[in-house]
């Protein structure tokens, strides 16, 4: 295919700080077929804050602190860069791109949502009525909306009165390095791990409360940073769990940590689609999760790769059972997700969406 016949596509993100949306979108951008697509990754934030390595694609950093500060550039870019498709991700940026789409009708605009929006409101501490009003109607202006899970799809249909033909479900892929490499070395204590931003909606506190009530030795590794860190570690001190917990703010070795542990603990009250749950299963480490909207029931297949529970007592009961009789085959845990969420399958779904939108 000649260079001039390639599809010009831009992926736009607020930043490349550590986060699921940032990692998945930058991964898709780098891995779609370069013989068919001319790819640009446009990052509104600072290059110095990027924690993800970007190779082989045109990357532009605007070095702006906020989405609002980048609006003039985004308008200019959308009007004059002659993109066939622009795909944006994450709340406020999607709102901005929705209204910019009105002045560039020849470009196809795609929004990728990252949360169950109706449930997310429970955890928002600030209300901006203008943004809420504009955000409520933003989906009407996109040519397509990508949902990561069936729960997200049903939420958009129910609460935003959208045409289902405009919405497509594309799960997140298993990114590179998350693969099964055999059983971890044996340990005398149950090794537990969670990888998540330290935010209220991630449910670290209810995991800790459950752990304080088990009667066997364990070690729990918490990977992540965020606004709830002081609250979380105050509770750890109160529950006298400090000697059983390791905290890692950020690491490039998440696959290694997942492989070294026996069980992934998921505490979230809400998810878009939990990348860390898929990745944990991919390396062979099963998951114990509190029930929550956002795709858990699509990933976890009881009792093959984990359990989903509805109460703290159920969580404790499963911890006790897993400690006394580890009921999982790590190889089967990995196989349960590897095919469905493979890089090849998911990227192909993205590419099909792009070509379908352009009627190619």
C-alpha positions as CSV (number, residue, x, y, z in Angstrom):
1,X,0.0,0.0,0.0
2,X,1.4,3.4,-1.0
3,X,2.1,5.9,1.8
4,X,-0.6,8.3,0.5
5,X,-3.2,5.5,0.7
6,X,-2.6,4.8,4.4
7,X,-5.2,5.8,7.0
8,X,-4.1,8.8,9.0
9,X,-5.0,8.1,12.7
10,X,-4.2,10.0,15.9
11,X,-4.5,8.7,19.4
12,X,-4.9,11.5,22.0
13,X,-4.3,11.1,25.7
14,X,-4.1,13.6,28.6
15,X,-0.8,12.1,29.7
16,X,1.4,9.1,29.8
17,X,1.6,8.8,33.6
18,X,1.1,5.3,35.1
19,X,-2.5,4.2,34.4
20,X,-4.5,1.5,32.6
21,X,-5.9,3.8,29.9
22,X,-2.5,5.4,29.2
23,X,-0.8,2.0,28.9
24,X,-3.5,0.4,26.7
25,X,-3.9,3.2,24.3
26,X,-0.2,3.7,23.8
27,X,0.2,0.0,23.3
28,X,-2.6,-0.1,20.7
29,X,-1.1,2.9,18.9
30,X,2.3,1.2,18.7
31,X,1.0,-2.2,17.5
32,X,-1.6,-1.5,14.9
33,X,-0.6,-2.4,11.3
34,X,1.9,0.3,10.1
35,X,1.4,-0.8,6.5
36,X,-2.2,0.4,6.7
37,X,-2.0,3.2,9.2
38,X,0.0,6.4,9.7
39,X,0.0,6.7,13.5
40,X,0.4,9.8,15.7
41,X,0.3,9.7,19.5
42,X,-0.6,13.1,20.8
43,X,0.0,13.6,24.5
44,X,-1.3,16.7,26.2
45,X,0.9,16.4,29.3
46,X,4.7,16.5,29.9
47,X,7.2,14.1,28.3
48,X,9.1,14.1,31.6
49,X,6.1,12.5,33.3
50,X,5.9,9.6,30.8
51,X,6.4,6.2,32.3
52,X,5.8,4.2,29.1
53,X,8.4,3.7,26.4
54,X,7.1,4.7,22.9
55,X,8.8,3.3,19.8
56,X,8.3,3.6,16.0
57,X,5.4,6.1,16.0
58,X,5.2,9.9,15.7
59,X,4.7,11.2,19.2
60,X,3.9,14.8,20.1
61,X,4.0,16.1,23.7
62,X,2.2,19.4,24.3
63,X,3.6,19.8,27.8
64,X,0.3,21.2,29.2
65,X,-0.8,20.9,32.8
66,X,-4.5,20.6,32.0
67,X,-6.8,19.6,29.1
68,X,-8.3,23.1,29.1
69,X,-4.9,24.6,28.3
70,X,-4.5,22.3,25.2
71,X,-7.9,23.2,23.6
72,X,-6.5,25.8,21.1
73,X,-3.9,23.3,19.9
74,X,-6.4,20.5,19.7
75,X,-8.7,22.7,17.5
76,X,-5.9,23.6,15.2
77,X,-4.6,20.0,15.0
78,X,-8.1,18.7,14.2
79,X,-8.7,21.3,11.5
80,X,-5.4,21.3,9.7
81,X,-3.7,17.9,10.2
82,X,-6.1,16.1,7.9
83,X,-6.6,13.0,10.1
84,X,-9.0,10.3,8.9
85,X,-9.6,9.2,12.5
86,X,-9.0,10.7,15.9
87,X,-9.5,8.5,19.0
88,X,-9.4,10.0,22.4
89,X,-9.6,8.5,25.9
90,X,-10.5,9.6,29.4
91,X,-13.4,11.8,30.6
92,X,-12.7,15.5,30.2
93,X,-10.6,15.0,27.0
94,X,-13.5,13.0,25.4
95,X,-15.8,15.9,26.2
96,X,-13.5,18.4,24.5
97,X,-13.0,16.2,21.4
98,X,-16.7,15.7,21.1
99,X,-17.4,19.4,20.5
100,X,-14.3,19.8,18.4
101,X,-15.7,17.1,16.1
102,X,-18.5,19.5,15.1
103,X,-16.1,21.7,13.2
104,X,-14.2,18.9,11.4
105,X,-17.0,16.7,9.8
106,X,-14.6,14.9,7.4
107,X,-12.7,13.3,10.3
108,X,-14.2,10.3,12.2
109,X,-14.0,10.8,16.0
110,X,-13.9,7.8,18.4
111,X,-14.2,8.0,22.2
112,X,-12.8,5.3,24.4
113,X,-14.5,5.3,27.8
114,X,-12.7,4.0,30.9
115,X,-15.3,3.7,33.6
116,X,-18.9,2.9,34.4
117,X,-20.0,6.5,34.4
118,X,-23.2,6.2,36.5
119,X,-21.3,4.5,39.3
120,X,-18.2,6.7,39.0
121,X,-20.3,9.7,40.3
122,X,-20.4,8.1,43.7
123,X,-16.6,8.6,44.1
124,X,-16.3,12.1,42.6
125,X,-15.7,14.8,45.2
126,X,-16.0,17.8,43.0
127,X,-18.9,18.8,40.8
128,X,-18.4,21.1,37.8
129,X,-21.9,21.7,36.5
130,X,-20.7,23.0,33.1
131,X,-18.5,20.0,32.5
132,X,-21.3,17.7,33.7
133,X,-23.8,19.3,31.3
134,X,-21.4,19.2,28.3
135,X,-20.3,15.7,29.3
136,X,-23.8,14.4,29.4
137,X,-24.3,15.1,25.6
138,X,-20.8,14.4,24.4
139,X,-21.5,10.9,23.1
140,X,-24.0,12.2,20.6
141,X,-21.2,13.7,18.5
142,X,-18.9,10.8,18.2
143,X,-18.9,8.4,15.3
144,X,-18.1,5.5,17.6
145,X,-17.7,4.8,21.3
146,X,-15.5,2.0,22.6
147,X,-16.6,0.2,25.7
148,X,-14.2,-2.1,27.5
149,X,-16.9,-4.3,29.0
150,X,-20.5,-5.5,28.8
151,X,-21.3,-3.6,32.0
152,X,-20.0,-0.3,30.5
153,X,-22.1,-0.9,27.3
154,X,-25.3,-1.5,29.3
155,X,-24.6,1.6,31.4
156,X,-24.2,3.8,28.3
157,X,-27.4,2.4,26.8
158,X,-29.4,2.8,30.0
159,X,-28.2,6.2,31.2
160,X,-27.2,8.1,28.1
161,X,-30.0,6.9,25.7
162,X,-27.5,6.1,23.0
163,X,-28.0,4.2,19.7
164,X,-26.4,0.8,20.2
165,X,-25.1,0.8,16.7
166,X,-22.6,3.5,17.7
167,X,-21.2,1.5,20.6
168,X,-18.7,-1.3,20.2
169,X,-17.3,-3.5,23.0
170,X,-13.5,-4.1,22.7
171,X,-11.9,-5.6,25.8
172,X,-8.4,-4.6,26.8
173,X,-5.5,-6.7,25.5
174,X,-2.9,-8.6,27.5
175,X,0.2,-6.4,26.8
176,X,3.7,-7.7,26.3
177,X,5.6,-9.5,29.1
178,X,2.5,-10.9,30.8
179,X,2.9,-14.6,30.0
180,X,2.9,-17.9,31.8
181,X,6.4,-19.1,32.7
182,X,5.8,-22.0,35.1
183,X,4.9,-22.2,38.8
184,X,6.5,-19.8,41.2
185,X,8.8,-21.1,43.9
186,X,7.1,-22.5,47.0
187,X,6.7,-20.3,50.0
188,X,5.7,-21.0,53.6
189,X,3.2,-18.2,53.7
190,X,0.5,-17.0,51.3
191,X,1.8,-14.2,49.1
192,X,-0.7,-11.6,48.1
193,X,-0.6,-8.7,45.7
194,X,-2.6,-5.7,44.4
195,X,-1.7,-3.4,41.6
196,X,-3.9,-0.2,41.5
197,X,-3.9,3.5,42.0
198,X,-4.4,4.3,45.7
199,X,-7.9,5.8,45.3
200,X,-11.1,5.2,47.2
201,X,-12.8,3.4,44.4
202,X,-10.1,0.8,44.3
203,X,-11.1,-0.6,47.7
204,X,-7.8,-1.1,49.4
205,X,-9.4,-0.4,52.8
206,X,-11.9,-3.3,52.6
207,X,-9.1,-5.7,51.5
208,X,-7.0,-4.6,54.6
209,X,-10.0,-5.0,56.9
210,X,-10.5,-8.6,55.6
211,X,-6.8,-9.4,56.0
212,X,-6.8,-8.2,59.6
213,X,-9.3,-11.0,60.4
214,X,-7.5,-14.0,59.0
215,X,-5.5,-16.3,61.3
216,X,-2.7,-17.5,59.0
217,X,0.6,-15.8,58.1
218,X,0.7,-13.9,54.8
219,X,2.6,-11.2,53.0
220,X,0.8,-8.5,51.0
221,X,2.4,-6.4,48.4
222,X,0.6,-3.2,47.4
223,X,1.8,-1.6,44.1
224,X,0.6,1.9,43.3
225,X,0.5,5.5,44.4
226,X,-2.3,8.0,44.8
227,X,-4.4,10.4,46.9
228,X,-5.5,7.8,49.5
229,X,-2.0,6.7,50.5
230,X,-2.0,8.4,53.9
231,X,-5.5,7.0,54.7
232,X,-4.5,3.5,53.6
233,X,-1.3,3.4,55.7
234,X,-3.0,4.9,58.7
235,X,-5.3,1.9,58.6
236,X,-2.4,-0.5,58.2
237,X,-0.9,0.9,61.4
238,X,-4.2,0.7,63.2
239,X,-4.7,-2.9,62.2
240,X,-1.1,-3.7,63.1
241,X,-0.3,-5.1,59.6
242,X,2.8,-3.1,58.9
243,X,5.2,-6.0,59.2
244,X,3.2,-8.1,56.7
245,X,3.0,-5.4,54.0
246,X,5.4,-4.1,51.3
247,X,4.5,-1.0,49.4
248,X,5.9,-0.3,45.9
249,X,4.9,3.1,44.6
250,X,5.8,2.4,41.0
251,X,7.7,-0.3,39.1
252,X,8.4,-1.4,35.6
253,X,8.4,-5.0,36.8
254,X,4.7,-5.6,37.4
255,X,4.9,-9.0,35.6
256,X,7.6,-10.2,37.9
257,X,5.7,-9.2,41.0
258,X,2.5,-10.9,39.7
259,X,4.5,-14.1,39.0
260,X,6.1,-14.1,42.5
261,X,2.8,-14.0,44.3
262,X,0.1,-16.7,44.9
263,X,-3.1,-14.6,44.7
264,X,-4.2,-11.3,43.4
265,X,-6.5,-9.3,45.6
266,X,-9.1,-7.1,43.9
267,X,-11.0,-4.6,46.1
268,X,-12.5,-2.2,43.6
269,X,-16.0,-0.9,43.9
270,X,-16.0,0.0,40.2
271,X,-13.8,-0.7,37.1
272,X,-13.9,0.0,33.4
273,X,-12.1,-3.2,32.7
274,X,-9.5,-4.3,35.2
275,X,-6.2,-4.7,33.3
276,X,-4.3,-6.0,36.4
277,X,-6.9,-8.8,36.8
278,X,-6.3,-10.0,33.2
279,X,-2.5,-9.7,33.6
280,X,-2.4,-11.5,36.9
281,X,-4.4,-14.4,35.3
282,X,-2.1,-14.3,32.2
283,X,1.0,-15.1,34.3
284,X,-0.9,-17.8,36.2
285,X,-1.8,-16.0,39.4
286,X,-5.5,-16.3,40.3
287,X,-7.8,-13.5,41.6
288,X,-10.0,-13.0,44.6
289,X,-12.3,-10.1,43.9
290,X,-15.2,-8.3,45.5
291,X,-18.2,-8.1,43.2
292,X,-18.2,-4.8,41.2
293,X,-19.4,-3.6,37.8
294,X,-16.8,-3.4,35.1
295,X,-16.1,-6.7,33.5
296,X,-15.0,-8.9,36.4
297,X,-17.7,-11.5,35.5
298,X,-16.3,-11.6,32.0
299,X,-12.8,-12.4,33.1
300,X,-13.1,-14.5,36.3
301,X,-14.4,-18.0,35.7
302,X,-15.0,-19.7,39.0
303,X,-13.2,-21.9,40.2
304,X,-10.7,-22.0,37.3
305,X,-9.0,-18.6,37.7
306,X,-10.5,-17.1,40.9
307,X,-13.6,-16.1,42.8
308,X,-16.0,-13.2,43.0
309,X,-17.6,-12.5,46.4
310,X,-20.3,-10.2,47.8
311,X,-19.2,-9.6,51.4
312,X,-16.2,-9.3,53.6
313,X,-17.0,-12.7,55.3
314,X,-17.1,-14.4,51.9
315,X,-13.7,-12.8,51.2
316,X,-12.3,-14.1,54.4
317,X,-13.7,-17.6,53.9
318,X,-12.1,-17.8,50.4
319,X,-8.8,-16.6,51.8
320,X,-8.9,-19.3,54.4
321,X,-9.7,-22.0,51.8
322,X,-7.0,-20.8,49.4
323,X,-4.4,-20.8,52.1
324,X,-5.3,-24.3,53.3
325,X,-6.0,-25.9,49.9
326,X,-4.7,-24.0,47.0
327,X,-7.4,-24.9,44.5
328,X,-5.9,-23.5,41.3
329,X,-3.7,-24.8,38.5
330,X,-1.5,-21.8,37.4
331,X,-1.3,-23.1,33.9
332,X,-5.2,-23.3,33.6
333,X,-5.4,-19.8,35.2
334,X,-3.2,-18.5,32.4
335,X,-5.0,-20.4,29.6
336,X,-8.4,-19.0,30.8
337,X,-7.5,-15.5,29.5
338,X,-4.6,-15.9,27.0
339,X,-6.7,-16.5,23.8
340,X,-9.7,-14.2,24.4
341,X,-7.6,-11.2,25.4
342,X,-4.5,-11.8,23.2
343,X,-2.8,-8.8,21.7
344,X,-3.4,-10.2,18.2
345,X,-7.2,-10.5,18.7
346,X,-7.8,-7.2,20.4
347,X,-5.7,-5.1,18.0
348,X,-7.5,-6.8,15.1
349,X,-10.8,-5.6,16.6
350,X,-9.5,-2.1,16.7
351,X,-8.3,-2.2,13.1
352,X,-11.6,-3.6,12.0
353,X,-13.4,-0.7,13.7
354,X,-11.2,1.9,12.0
355,X,-11.7,0.5,8.5
356,X,-15.4,-0.1,9.0
357,X,-15.9,3.6,10.0
358,X,-14.3,4.6,6.8
359,X,-16.2,2.0,4.8
360,X,-13.0,0.4,3.5
